[in-house]
Amino acid sequence: MRCQQIVCEQAGAAEVMQLTQGDVAAPASGQVLIKVAAAGVNGPDIYQRQGSYPPPADASSILGLEVAGEIAAVAAGESRWQVGDKVCALVPGGGYSEYVLTWSSHCLPVPSGWQLAEAAALPETFFTVWHNLFMRGGLQAGETVLIHGGGGGIGSTAIALAKAFGARVITTCSEAKLAFCRQLGADLAIDYAAEDFVALAAEFTQAKGVQLVLDMIGGDYINRNLKLLSLDGRMVSIACRAGRMAEVDVAMLMFKRIHWTGSTLRPQSITQKAAIASQLLRQVWPLLERGQLKPHLHAVLPLAEVVRAHQMLEQGLHRGKIVLQVGEPD
């Protein structure tokens, strides 16, 4: 069987992506085949297309790390899912396609009453945020967290989840996204281009600092984050938009007893990702089922408009998530 999919035969600008035909593979042990209805667009897709984030050797070279759709086939012996089940899933690649293989343990049920385009905005961001904000960062109710880039898919999800679990949220974003971040629940939204986030956050916390920083900027933000952290504070790095290198004041790490960690999601093992999915199902999915959390969709575009979707993401024009409609809308 053949299906439509997006390929990049060379690294470059968004225009290198082309809509073409490819083969549909059968699921191997532990896998399911999903008929894709919608696929989320994420920063790693941009970096892979540009040639700076190559896929793992055993992953599809086709872009796309999260989808929602219907189970089309299951491997022999797989009992967790049945053909026809509606799921959203983290995929190792290949999401920009009408069919995609992924691991059964990386699928989660579509919340009741949700459209598949909405569910497609969940996996990559919720896996990333839960793992880094809660599993690695240890965010607790009553703590104050600084979330950089609050207007994007990861940042907006982080704000919503932190608030849902009882934290106070400070975020940085562009001036155009301040109101959006406040609507999500941010207690303090700071225009990073015009305001000093260290000074304003210190004033907000009455000079006590924040207990956790979720950083996706890197570069010269690192020392500023360290300055703002409280004693025994934690910082989790998940991207480095301002550069991979930073001159760090090690004395601040020592004197404040700061814990600094970081991660990327895609290279983690099948087992590690399954553990994240299990925690999400127990602790976050009930909130989705009750309508207490829902991702903000900035745009849902046809698969054929993938170039436009990437350009919107690169230009920072989005508030929340951009999703590609791959199959027929539900």
SEMI-214570 format. One line per 5 residues: number of its first residue (from 1); their letters; for each residue y, z negated, x negated of N, C-alpha, C. Coordinates in steps of 0.001 Angstrom, whole numbers, plus 500000, padded with zeros to 6 digits. Layout:
NUM) a) Y Z X Y Z X Y Z X ~ ...
% end
This chain:
1) mrcqq) 498801 500000 499151 500000 500000 500000 501245 500000 499119 ~ 502271 500696 499574 503526 500799 498833 504619 500064 499616 ~ 505656 499636 498882 506765 498944 499541 508057 499209 498787 ~ 509177 498986 499477 510483 499131 498843 510783 497911 497980 ~ 511444 498140 496847 511826 497042 495965 512978 497483 495086
6) ivceq) 513670 496486 494514 514801 496747 493630 514345 496598 492180 ~ 514620 497611 491360 514242 497554 489945 515473 497760 489073 ~ 515384 497234 487849 516395 497474 486814 515670 498054 485610 ~ 515870 499315 485352 515183 499938 484220 515881 499657 482898 ~ 517105 499138 482969 517840 498760 481768 518827 497649 482131
11) agaae) 519221 496887 481115 520205 495827 481345 521589 496443 481525 ~ 522418 495754 482313 523766 496267 482480 524459 495719 483707 ~ 525482 496458 484160 526266 496076 485329 525424 496218 486591 ~ 525972 495778 487700 525221 495755 488947 524671 497129 489333 ~ 525359 498177 488911 524960 499530 489305 523632 499975 488700
16) vmqlt) 523087 499220 487727 521795 499625 487146 520642 499369 488112 ~ 520868 498561 489146 519798 498277 490106 519575 499473 491020 ~ 518310 499785 491251 517954 500932 492069 516891 500544 493082 ~ 516991 501102 494285 515986 500909 495318 514885 501939 495129 ~ 513635 501484 494984 512528 502389 494715 511285 501901 495437
21) qgdva) 510150 502550 495165 508880 502198 495768 507956 501580 494719 ~ 507167 500597 495136 506214 499973 494239 504937 499613 494966 ~ 503923 499223 494196 502633 498860 494771 502634 497408 495247 ~ 501850 497120 496248 501660 495766 496752 500355 495224 496188 ~ 500422 494107 495483 499239 493519 494858 498579 492512 495797
26) apasg) 497300 492261 495588 496562 491267 496366 496705 489902 495709 ~ 496721 488824 496488 496868 487486 495908 495636 487073 495104 ~ 495884 486463 493948 494829 485881 493133 494605 484440 493579 ~ 493686 483757 492949 493362 482384 493323 494603 481497 493319 ~ 494807 480767 494413 495952 479871 494536 497213 480540 495021
31) qvlik) 497168 481848 495284 498362 482587 495662 498331 483022 497125 ~ 499521 483399 497598 499672 484036 498905 500556 485261 498741 ~ 500404 486192 499643 501278 487364 499700 502206 487181 500885 ~ 503508 487292 500631 504506 487111 501677 505138 488452 502031 ~ 505189 488763 503324 505991 489890 503805 507419 489376 503922
36) vaaag) 508293 489861 503081 509617 489283 502913 510559 489746 504032 ~ 511205 488786 504657 512252 489089 505633 513627 489023 504985 ~ 513817 488067 504070 515115 487883 503416 514892 487247 502054 ~ 515820 487529 501142 515739 487007 499776 517101 486490 499350 ~ 517126 485315 498736 518377 484757 498237 518816 485422 496942
41) vngpd) 520121 485441 496729 520714 485982 495495 521257 484804 494700 ~ 520892 484738 493418 521238 483577 492598 521725 483984 491220 ~ 522387 483019 490546 522895 483261 489205 521853 483788 488233 ~ 520629 483218 488190 519622 483750 487272 519316 485229 487490 ~ 519466 485722 488736 519275 487154 488984 520313 487962 488203
46) iyqrq) 521547 487466 488200 522620 488144 487465 522303 488166 485976 ~ 521908 487012 485446 521642 486922 484010 520449 487786 483605 ~ 519421 487842 484457 518270 488700 484151 518692 490166 484144 ~ 519471 490571 485138 519938 491951 485200 520776 492317 483984 ~ 521560 491357 483488 522405 491597 482317 521630 491578 481005
51) gsypp) 520380 491110 481049 519545 491086 479863 519548 489788 479089 ~ 520214 488741 479630 520312 487466 478909 519336 486409 479413 ~ 518516 486726 480416 517580 485755 480988 516282 486486 481335 ~ 515510 486878 480321 514295 487658 480589 513271 486846 481360 ~ 512487 487501 482229 511467 486783 482985 510329 486345 482075
56) padas) 509612 485284 482443 508415 484907 481689 507420 486068 481622 ~ 506565 486038 480614 505648 487155 480370 504733 487422 481562 ~ 504382 486375 482316 503450 486548 483428 504144 486735 484765 ~ 505463 486919 484770 506218 487059 486020 506621 488504 486255 ~ 506877 488826 487501 507354 490157 487855 508719 490411 487222
61) silgl) 508935 491645 486810 510247 492017 486259 511251 492335 487357 ~ 510776 492400 488597 511674 492650 489728 512496 491387 489981 ~ 513772 491543 490286 514648 490403 490521 514259 489647 491786 ~ 514760 488411 491894 514582 487634 493107 513668 486452 492922 ~ 514206 485233 493156 513471 483995 492902 513222 483166 494158
66) evage) 513697 483608 495308 513460 482860 496549 513431 483820 497726 ~ 512542 483543 498655 512386 484411 499823 512040 483574 501047 ~ 512138 484224 502188 511570 483703 503432 510909 484869 504139 ~ 509803 484568 504819 509090 485633 505510 507817 485113 506133 ~ 506834 485992 506221 505586 485695 506908 504413 485896 505957
71) iaava) 503467 484979 505984 502277 485119 505152 501505 486364 505599 ~ 501291 487293 504643 500585 488536 504952 499136 488513 504488 ~ 498837 487699 503463 497472 487578 502954 497375 486298 502143 ~ 496186 485722 502110 495942 484516 501315 494722 484750 500439 ~ 494702 484106 499292 493558 484224 498394 492337 483554 499002
76) agesr) 491178 483976 498590 489926 483383 499056 489919 481890 498742 ~ 489545 481086 499725 489485 479656 499525 490781 478923 499753 ~ 491848 479649 500040 493152 479018 500266 493250 478569 501723 ~ 493474 477273 501925 493484 476730 503288 494835 476180 503721 ~ 495780 476124 502788 497067 475513 503127 497856 476363 504119
81) wqvgd) 497748 477684 503981 498516 478596 504826 497587 479605 505473 ~ 498018 480101 506646 497271 481122 507371 498147 482371 507520 ~ 497489 483514 507625 498231 484755 507873 499069 484585 509138 ~ 500334 484942 509049 501255 484820 510181 502173 483623 510097 ~ 501843 482641 509229 502729 481485 509063 504072 481924 508494
86) kvcal) 505139 481336 509012 506473 481617 508489 506836 480577 507440 ~ 507199 481057 506269 507465 480165 505136 508720 480618 504398 ~ 509278 479682 503642 510225 480034 502594 509585 479594 501292 ~ 509905 480272 500199 509137 480029 498987 509943 480300 497734 ~ 509662 479497 496717 510099 479795 495360 509113 480804 494800
91) vpggg) 509622 481886 494222 508731 482922 493682 509037 483117 492197 ~ 508031 483509 491406 508243 483671 489963 509000 484932 489596 ~ 509419 485685 490572 510088 486976 490416 509597 487873 491535 ~ 510290 488990 491749 509825 489947 492738 510355 489753 494137 ~ 511339 488849 494316 511843 488561 495650 512589 489712 496306
96) yseyv) 513188 490596 495504 513912 491736 496061 512906 492843 496388 ~ 511985 492567 497257 510904 493489 497583 510398 493177 498979 ~ 509762 494163 499606 509232 493945 500954 508023 493023 500954 ~ 507321 492925 499822 506190 492010 499669 506282 491340 498311 ~ 505889 490057 498259 505940 489333 496997 504794 488329 496938
101) ltwss) 504243 488158 495747 503218 487147 495508 503865 485855 495013 ~ 503338 484737 495464 503749 483460 494892 502614 482470 495055 ~ 502811 481281 494504 501789 480248 494568 501859 479535 495915 ~ 500706 479275 496478 500637 478588 497764 501400 477273 497747 ~ 501319 476549 496636 501954 475230 496533 503465 475308 496400
106) hclpv) 504030 476507 496254 505478 476677 496132 506102 477142 497442 ~ 505298 477170 498502 505788 477557 499823 506082 476316 500661 ~ 507061 476432 501513 507422 475365 502446 507625 475976 503833 ~ 507357 475229 504886 507510 475791 506232 508977 476063 506565 ~ 509211 477124 507311 510564 477390 507811 510901 476310 508832
111) psgwq) 512015 475605 508661 512372 474557 509627 512479 475110 511044 ~ 512098 474291 512011 512081 474708 513411 513449 475221 513855 ~ 513447 476377 514484 514671 476937 515029 515530 477690 514029 ~ 515096 477750 512770 515889 478431 511751 515588 479923 511732 ~ 516607 480732 511457 516403 482138 511169 515866 482278 509748
116) laeaa) 515107 483333 509505 514515 483531 508184 515584 483773 507115 ~ 516705 484391 507483 517788 484578 506511 518357 483243 506061 ~ 518413 482269 506974 518869 480930 506608 517860 480251 505686 ~ 516576 480378 506022 515532 479737 505210 515443 480341 503814 ~ 515802 481610 503668 515762 482257 502353 516779 481665 501391
121) alpet) 517768 480951 501920 518797 480326 501078 518373 478950 500581 ~ 517167 478496 500946 516746 477142 500608 516062 476982 499241 ~ 515012 477732 498924 514131 477311 497823 514789 477166 496460 ~ 515402 478196 495930 515939 478120 494566 516975 477011 494434 ~ 517877 476911 495388 518926 475899 495300 518383 474500 495554
126) fftvw) 517534 474339 496556 517024 473003 496873 516047 472506 495809 ~ 515201 473376 495284 514345 472982 494161 515202 472542 492980 ~ 516211 473346 492640 517066 473053 491487 517834 471753 491676 ~ 518463 471602 492828 519298 470422 493056 518447 469162 493155 ~ 517357 469211 493896 516536 468004 494030 515982 467571 492675
131) hnlfm) 515478 468528 491929 514893 468202 490628 515924 467594 489695 ~ 517119 468162 489643 518111 467720 488663 518961 466555 489137 ~ 519353 466549 490377 520224 465486 490885 519443 464198 491137 ~ 518221 464336 491638 517468 463153 492044 516308 462825 491102 ~ 515467 463792 490768 514311 463504 489930 514713 463241 488478
136) rgglq) 515594 464058 487927 516045 463853 486550 517281 462958 486475 ~ 518224 463166 487389 519469 462407 487357 519383 461042 487999 ~ 518393 460820 488838 518186 459509 489448 519298 459056 490362 ~ 519946 459986 491079 521065 459615 491947 520617 458623 493015 ~ 521419 457570 493206 521134 456524 494174 522281 456401 495181
141) agetv) 521957 455907 496354 522978 455641 497364 524016 454682 496804 ~ 525282 454951 497084 526374 454115 496615 526954 454535 495281 ~ 526262 455419 494556 526788 455897 493281 527786 457030 493512 ~ 528587 457292 492472 529535 458408 492514 529057 459484 491548 ~ 528985 460715 492048 528522 461843 491242 529629 462885 491156
146) lihgg) 529788 463460 489980 530689 464594 489771 529846 465858 489739 ~ 530151 466784 490637 529423 468048 490744 530390 469180 490433 ~ 530159 469877 489344 531008 471017 489012 530569 472247 489817 ~ 531511 473133 490087 531193 474366 490804 530748 474140 492230 ~ 531479 473292 492955 531054 472905 494293 531064 474009 495328
151) gggig) 531735 475116 495069 531848 476162 496073 530708 477152 496107 ~ 529839 477144 495086 528743 478102 495026 527490 477599 495713 ~ 526395 478346 495554 525156 477980 496218 524587 476659 495741 ~ 524481 476484 494418 523963 475234 493862 524923 474090 494156 ~ 526200 474285 493900 527185 473225 494086 527290 472764 495518
156) staia) 527309 473701 496462 527432 473321 497871 526186 472568 498340 ~ 525016 472986 497865 523783 472271 498197 523797 470875 497595 ~ 524280 470763 496357 524337 469451 495699 525265 468503 496448 ~ 526406 468994 496898 527324 468152 497673 526632 467646 498931 ~ 526022 468566 499666 525404 468201 500943 524263 467205 500752
161) lakaf) 523420 467422 499750 522294 466520 499522 522762 465148 499036 ~ 523729 465143 498125 524242 463862 497625 524823 463031 498760 ~ 525581 463666 499647 526153 462943 500775 525067 462474 501743 ~ 524062 463317 501955 522996 462951 502881 522235 461717 502419 ~ 522208 461493 501108 521484 460349 500558 522426 459230 500108
166) garvi) 523663 459237 500627 524531 458077 500516 525374 457969 499271 ~ 525586 459048 498538 526430 459009 497339 527856 459435 497677 ~ 528788 459029 496814 530158 459549 496876 530234 460761 495955 ~ 530980 461785 496373 530984 463054 495651 532388 463453 495230 ~ 532520 463736 493942 533702 464404 493391 533243 465791 492958
171) ttcse) 534016 466807 493264 533623 468147 492856 534818 468911 492302 ~ 534522 469889 491441 535532 470821 490962 535216 472203 491510 ~ 536268 472964 491782 536103 474316 492306 537441 475032 492183 ~ 537485 476287 492588 538751 477008 492608 539602 476537 493783 ~ 540887 476810 493701 541822 476387 494764 541390 476941 496109
176) aklaf) 540845 478171 496121 540463 478812 497377 539281 478134 498053 ~ 538534 477321 497307 537324 476708 497865 537464 475206 498098 ~ 538655 474657 497903 538850 473217 498076 538517 472767 499498 ~ 539055 473475 500484 538822 473085 501878 537340 473190 502227 ~ 536674 474220 501734 535248 474401 501979 534454 473214 501443
181) crqlg) 534762 472782 500218 534047 471651 499624 534297 470357 500388 ~ 535521 470184 500870 535804 468992 501677 535022 469027 502983 ~ 534894 470206 503577 534126 470336 504816 532657 469994 504598 ~ 532150 470276 503404 530766 469947 503078 530561 468442 502927 ~ 531668 467713 502711 531569 466271 502580 532101 465693 501290
186) adlai) 532619 466540 500400 533147 466022 499138 534268 465015 499403 ~ 534191 463857 498744 535221 462830 498904 536482 463182 498135 ~ 536332 463925 497061 537467 464391 496272 537131 465770 495733 ~ 537958 466767 496049 537796 468133 495547 538978 468457 494650 ~ 538690 468937 493446 539707 469133 492416 539753 470604 492011
191) dyaae) 540944 471167 491983 541165 472533 491508 541073 472524 489986 ~ 539970 473028 489456 539739 472933 488010 540760 473718 487188 ~ 541378 474735 487792 542319 475567 487050 543711 474953 486955 ~ 544058 474085 487898 545429 473562 487960 545512 472054 487789 ~ 544371 471368 487843 544391 469905 487810 543447 469376 486732
196) dfval) 543713 468175 486266 542893 467509 485252 541824 466694 485978 ~ 540585 467203 485970 539558 466520 486745 539219 465148 486161 ~ 539381 464978 484854 539090 463677 484249 540080 462628 484759 ~ 541358 462968 484743 542388 462016 485180 542252 461702 486666 ~ 542059 462732 487486 541980 462510 488931 540716 461746 489317
201) aaeft) 539603 462056 488665 538368 461343 488965 538440 459894 488484 ~ 539081 459668 487345 539248 458296 486858 540100 457483 487829 ~ 541140 458109 488362 541981 457423 489347 541186 457127 490615 ~ 540389 458089 491050 539593 457930 492274 538592 456780 492138 ~ 538023 456639 490947 537015 455589 490719 537631 454298 490198
206) qakgv) 538954 454221 490180 539667 453038 489674 539231 452726 488234 ~ 539149 453796 487457 538829 453733 486024 537399 453276 485740 ~ 536561 453185 486765 535169 452779 486541 534297 453948 486098 ~ 534750 455156 486353 533973 456336 485977 532906 456675 487001 ~ 532194 457749 486740 531126 458196 487627 529781 457853 486995
211) qlvld) 528792 457673 487840 527459 457332 487328 526651 458562 486922 ~ 527004 459723 487486 526219 460931 487225 527124 462156 487241 ~ 526863 463083 486326 527532 464387 486319 526465 465465 486392 ~ 526621 466395 487338 525801 467596 487387 526652 468723 486838 ~ 526312 469182 485627 527172 470118 484912 526524 471494 484812
216) miggd) 527258 472506 485238 526807 473885 485073 527833 474704 484292 ~ 528739 474011 483595 529815 474688 482872 529559 474708 481364 ~ 529190 473559 480792 528958 473498 479350 530253 473624 478570 ~ 530180 474150 477345 531364 474369 476536 532212 473119 476392 ~ 533530 473278 476558 534441 472151 476352 534432 471146 477509
221) yinrn) 533658 471422 478558 533528 470439 479637 532666 469251 479218 ~ 531810 469424 478226 530837 468383 477891 531536 467089 477482 ~ 532462 467164 476536 533161 465948 476116 533981 465340 477246 ~ 534543 466178 478103 535322 465667 479231 534407 464920 480210 ~ 533207 465454 480403 532236 464752 481249 531867 463398 480641
226) lklls) 531622 463378 479336 531242 462131 478665 532348 461089 478796 ~ 533581 461545 478688 534711 460635 478800 534759 459982 480174 ~ 534371 460713 481188 534466 460235 482562 533269 459379 482974 ~ 532150 459520 482294 530956 458771 482678 531120 457274 482450 ~ 530489 456488 483302 530505 455032 483187 529478 454575 482158
231) ldgrm) 529449 453298 481890 528392 452734 481057 527034 453045 481682 ~ 526088 453439 480838 524745 453812 481294 524770 455000 482256 ~ 525818 455824 482171 525904 457006 483014 524910 458072 482585 ~ 524721 459058 483473 523779 460139 483206 524478 461485 483390 ~ 524101 462446 482575 524605 463810 482723 523423 464761 482680
236) vsiac) 523399 465683 483639 522341 466682 483710 522985 468060 483594 ~ 522588 468820 482587 523108 470170 482359 522132 471187 482936 ~ 522647 472118 483763 521782 473125 484377 522261 474553 484121 ~ 523409 474725 483506 523913 476055 483152 525034 475866 482138 ~ 525516 476958 481587 526561 476869 480555 527505 478067 480677
241) ragrm) 528220 478106 481787 529108 479233 482075 530246 479359 481080 ~ 530679 478232 480503 531784 478266 479538 531280 478330 478093 ~ 529976 478482 477919 529435 478612 476568 528306 477639 476293 ~ 527373 478085 475448 526196 477280 475128 526477 476220 474068 ~ 527558 476386 473321 527846 475478 472224 528973 474524 472619
246) aevdv) 528848 473268 472166 529873 472263 472455 529986 471313 471269 ~ 531209 470912 470955 531436 469884 469940 531457 468542 470665 ~ 530443 467729 470399 530212 466515 471176 530605 465277 470375 ~ 531317 464380 471051 531638 463081 470467 530414 462181 470639 ~ 529590 462135 469616 528344 461374 469683 528611 459886 469884
251) amlmf) 529740 459410 469392 530067 457991 469554 530152 457608 471022 ~ 530666 458523 471875 530727 458212 473305 529324 458063 473888 ~ 528404 458918 473458 527023 458778 473904 526464 457416 473540 ~ 526772 456993 472312 526238 455720 471825 526878 454524 472509 ~ 528201 454485 472509 528909 453309 473012 528712 453119 474517
256) krihw) 528610 454240 475242 528434 454150 476694 526963 454149 477111 ~ 526055 454309 476153 524613 454354 476435 524292 455452 477460 ~ 524856 456620 477222 524734 457733 478167 523395 458446 477982 ~ 522791 458796 479085 521573 459605 479086 521965 461046 479432 ~ 521656 461982 478532 522012 463389 478739 520731 464210 478726
261) tgstl) 520475 464902 479810 519282 465727 479908 519672 467069 480524 ~ 518717 467905 480741 518977 469209 481343 517663 469910 481624 ~ 517738 471011 482358 516518 471748 482653 516862 473143 483155 ~ 515865 474009 483105 515881 475267 483842 514639 475270 484720 ~ 514701 475942 485834 513620 475866 486812 512510 476883 486549
266) rpqsi) 512869 478103 486258 511878 479182 486241 510742 478972 485234 ~ 511007 478481 484000 509903 478345 483039 508968 477168 483297 ~ 509281 476312 484264 508436 475150 484494 507070 475565 485038 ~ 506092 474692 484842 504713 475016 485190 504523 475065 486703 ~ 503427 475680 487102 503066 475736 488520 502969 474323 489090
271) tqkaa) 502370 473422 488320 502189 472043 488769 503518 471321 488928 ~ 504433 471528 487979 505738 470869 488063 506517 471342 489284 ~ 506496 472634 489552 507210 473155 490713 506559 472681 492013 ~ 505238 472566 492002 504541 472055 493182 504945 470610 493463 ~ 505161 469826 492413 505586 468433 492595 506970 468355 493230
276) iasql) 507864 469271 492831 509192 469319 493451 509061 469692 494929 ~ 508223 470705 495218 508032 471129 496604 507505 469978 497453 ~ 506594 469199 496899 506015 468072 497635 507076 467034 497981 ~ 507948 466725 497030 509016 465759 497316 509996 466304 498342 ~ 510325 467584 498233 511232 468187 499213 510649 468093 500622
281) lrqvw) 509351 468387 500746 508720 468356 502056 508785 466959 502664 ~ 508600 465944 501840 508584 464567 502351 509984 464025 502615 ~ 510921 464325 501729 512199 463627 501781 513364 464457 502313 ~ 513294 465769 502178 514428 466606 502573 514131 467399 503841 ~ 512897 467882 503982 512591 468736 505142 512821 468027 506479
286) pller) 512565 466720 506611 512906 466063 507882 514387 466168 508232 ~ 515264 466151 507212 516699 466304 507472 517015 467715 507964 ~ 516320 468702 507410 516517 470084 507852 516015 470266 509279 ~ 514880 469662 509574 514310 469770 510920 515241 469156 511963 ~ 515938 468079 511576 516849 467409 512519 518233 468030 512542
291) gqlkp) 518462 469039 511732 519760 469697 511702 520826 468951 510938 ~ 520424 467957 510117 521402 467193 509341 521871 467944 508102 ~ 521090 468905 507668 521436 469733 506511 521194 471188 506857 ~ 522082 472051 506379 521885 473485 506558 522725 474208 505516 ~ 522146 475184 504803 522937 475903 503804 524005 476765 504472
296) hlhav) 525115 476923 503787 526173 477792 504302 525927 479203 503790 ~ 525769 480150 504720 525574 481544 504341 526927 482247 504284 ~ 527290 482698 503103 528544 483431 502967 528394 484853 503482 ~ 527247 485471 503171 527017 486847 503604 525524 487125 503637 ~ 525109 487936 504624 523753 488471 504690 523893 489988 504645
301) lplae) 523420 490593 503553 523599 492024 503322 522258 492742 503289 ~ 522203 494002 503710 520953 494763 503614 520500 494900 502161 ~ 519193 495025 501963 518661 495186 500608 519325 496348 499876 ~ 519648 497410 500595 520270 498584 499979 521657 498278 499418 ~ 522265 497139 499835 523593 496766 499332 523494 495681 498264
306) vvrah) 522405 495699 497510 522196 494688 496473 523285 494727 495409 ~ 523811 495917 495105 524885 496021 494107 526106 495234 494569 ~ 526463 495407 495815 527608 494674 496374 527353 493165 496340 ~ 526134 492755 496655 525806 491327 496648 525996 490730 495254 ~ 525529 491426 494226 525693 490934 492849 527156 490903 492445
311) qmleq) 527899 491896 492845 529324 491930 492500 530068 490774 493149 ~ 529741 490455 494382 530373 489323 495060 530085 488024 494314 ~ 528847 487851 493883 528472 486630 493176 529187 486550 491833 ~ 529211 487654 491110 529852 487673 489790 531352 487408 489882 ~ 531982 487894 490924 533420 487732 491071 533806 486382 491663
316) glhrg) 532813 485576 492012 533083 484250 492562 533710 484276 493937 ~ 533433 485313 494704 534048 485465 496019 533308 484695 497104 ~ 532168 484128 496778 531310 483516 497782 531602 482036 497973 ~ 531345 481569 499176 531329 480143 499508 529942 479849 500050 ~ 529114 479236 499247 527729 479043 499628 526866 480190 499144
321) kivlq) 525898 480595 499964 524850 481513 499539 525061 482938 500036 ~ 524557 483877 499217 524466 485284 499588 522986 485619 499720 ~ 522629 486279 500818 521230 486582 501113 521084 488075 501382 ~ 519963 488645 500932 519635 490040 501209 518658 490093 502379 ~ 518973 490931 503367 518050 491158 504484 517083 492245 504055
326) vgepd) 515823 491879 503902 514816 492818 503388 514032 493456 504540 ~ 513524 492630 505448 512811 493139 506618 513698 493152 507837 ~ 513083 493339 508994 513846 493348 510241 514347 491934 510548 ~ 515610 491776 510998 516120 490434 511367 515263 489824 512472 ~ 515068 488493 512423 514300 487824 513459 515196 487380 514606
% end
